[in-house]
Amino acid sequence: MEEKSTATLEKLQEAALAEFLDKGFLGASLRQIVKNAGVTTGAFYGYFSSKEALFASLVEPHAAALMGRFMQAQTRFAERPAAEQADHMGEDSAEYVDWMVDYICDHRDPVKLLFCRAEGTPYEQFIHNMVEVEVEYTLRYMDVLRDTGHAIPELDHSLCHIIASGMFNGLFEIVVHNMPREQARRDVAQFRDFYTAGWLKLMGA
């Protein structure tokens, strides 16, 4: 019975992944998913309470992994002694970005659901939430620099949001365009250099 239950679950998730990738959450048909999985509607509700719950089962592990590692990088840097932060700027974020590229390349389809097909679910704000965290920690870092004697100009929250939004949406082009791993690594490395130079210019470095 356990093998049969696991097989049914896998069929549902496989059919759902294809349907959600093709039509997005809003356009996806639960009836079609059930049909393609070769199960009954009654069997479906033995596993999931709704289409949204099914979608969440596909993307939540990846949302948790991406956000969890992102927050770890942010807090690790923020917890460094103030006097050391300027010397280590970008190290933790670079490590996260490298990890993220590999993670995306290893889990392309469910991550694409998360970034590109989640309209109508709580996950549609995922990238926005990452942007807000990035802005918060960027502003904190600039305050640390000022407190340690650096002449940092005041930058509006709105500008920081625009920059962070452009950065994250640019990074996630590797998902949108299904970039091969080596191309993704190369493009993202150069992309980071571009943004680093821009930040240094804005901060008067």
Summary of the structure (lengths in Angstrom):
residues: 205
radius of gyration: 20.5
end to end distance: 64.9
largest distance: 67.4
contacts: 575
relative contact order: 0.10
helix: 80%
strand: 0%
